[in-house]
């Protein structure tokens, strides 16, 4: 996304801005309009909404992709706004995008981790169990020893598995 944004930022250099209505409506015009293909648009209206907290371009790129277009970026530069308005920073393009998870994985969301110690415990136990499986798969002798140990461990853990602290393992 950084690469795409960089490309869009580069493209905005090809536009100049004309103010149609101060603080409300601008026109981004391609500087080489005469050289562009006849079917290619060369100007786009950009509306400033909510006093500069939101921008709407008629090209529709933000609604389609969630990325500001070069026309809006050029208008932002023209009216000396140095930060992208918060409404135009979509979570899926940020470092926190991994937190947009389907319902069955919400326990792994960063903002839920403090409420649910299960995620750390589960991951830690899983990693250790997988290491034991790797070791038990080394030979027939290792496998047989692993099966004896795991069965003993299951018997020893059974009383602890009956008491839950808020999380229930569901299968199927």
N, C-alpha and C positions, 0 to 999 in steps of 0.2 A: 504494500500500500504506500509505503514511503516513496518507492520508485514511481508509482502512478501519480502520486501527488506532486512529485518533482517535475514530471512531464507536464502536468496541468499548469503548474506554476510557470514553467518555461513558456507555454503557449500564451499565457496572459500578456506577455511582452509584445505580442502582435496586435494588441487592441489599444485603442484610445477611447476615452470616455467623454461623453457629452452629457451635461447635466440638463435634464428636461424639467424637473421639479425639485428644487433644492431640498435635500435631505429625504426625498421620497422616491424619485424615479430617475433612472440613469439609462443611457444607451451606450452599450459597448460596441464599437465599430471596428472591424478588421482594417488595419492600415493599408493592406494591399488588396482592397476589394475588387479593383479592376482586373487583377491577375487571377482571381479565383474562378473556379468553374461556375457557369451560369446557374446550375442547380444548387450551388453551395450558398448557405445563408452567410451574410456578412455583418449583420447587426442583431443585437439581442437586447431586449428591455430587461432591466434589473430593478425590481421593487425593493425598497427598504421598508421593513415592517417593524413594528414595536420599537420605534426610536433607535434602530440600528442593532437590535438584538437578533434579528432574523433577516435573511435576504432570500428573494425568490427570483430566479431567472427563468425566462420563458423557454429556455432550452430543455429544462426539466432534468438535468443530470443529477442534481441532489436527490430528487424524489426517486429517481431510477436506481442510482448507485450508492447514495449516501456520502458522496464526495462532492465538495464544492467545485463548480466549473470555473474555467479560466475567466469568464465574464464577471462573475461575482468577485473573484480574487482581484481583478483589475479595478473594480469599483471600490473594494475595500482599500486598495492602495490609493486610489484617487481621493477618497474622503479621509485619508490618513488614519484608518483603523489598523492598529498593529497586531491585534489578537483576533483569532477566529472566534466568532460568537459561540457561546456554549451550546446553543441549540444545534449548531452544525458539527459538533463533535460527537459522532456516533460511537457507542461502546464497542461495536463489533470491529472497529478499526483501531482500538486502543490495546494497551498491554493487558487490560482487564477483560478482554474479549472471552477468555476461557471461562469466565464466570457466567456466560450466557449458556446454560446447560438445560437439557430436557429434565422434566420433573423427577425421573428415577435416578438422576445423578446430582441433584441439588445439594446433597450432603458434602460434595466436593467443592462447592462454590466458596470462594475466599471469604465472602461476607457471612457464611454459615459455619465456618470452621471453628470459631470460638464457642459456638453453641453445641457442637457435636464432636466430642473427642473420638468418636468411632472412626472417623476418616483416617486419623493418624494411626490409631491402634490397628485398624484393619490392614492398612498398607504395610505397616511394620511386620505384622504377623505373616501376611501373605508373602512378603519378600523372604523372610526366614524359611517359611514352608517350601517355597520354590527352590531355595538353596539346598534344603534337605532332599528334595526330590531329585535335584541334579546329582547330588552325592550318592543317593540310593540307586541311581540308574547307571553307575559306573561299572558294575559287574553283578553276576548272580549272587555272590556272597554279600555284596553291599545291599542288594535288593532285599535279601532274606533278613538281614540285620535291621534294615529300615522298617520293614513290615512289623517285626516284633516290637521295635521301639514305638512306632506310631500307634499300634494297638494298645500298648501299655499307657501311652500318653492319653489316648481317648478315654480309657477307663478312669484315669486319674483326674481328667478334666471334667467328666460328666457332672459332678455335683456343682461345679462353678457355672456350667452352661445353663443351669436351671434358673439362676438369678440374673435378671437383665437390668441394665441401668438406663432404659429408655429406647434402646434400639432393638428391633426385632428382625432377625434374618428371615427373609422370605424366599422361597424357591418357586420356580415356574411361574 
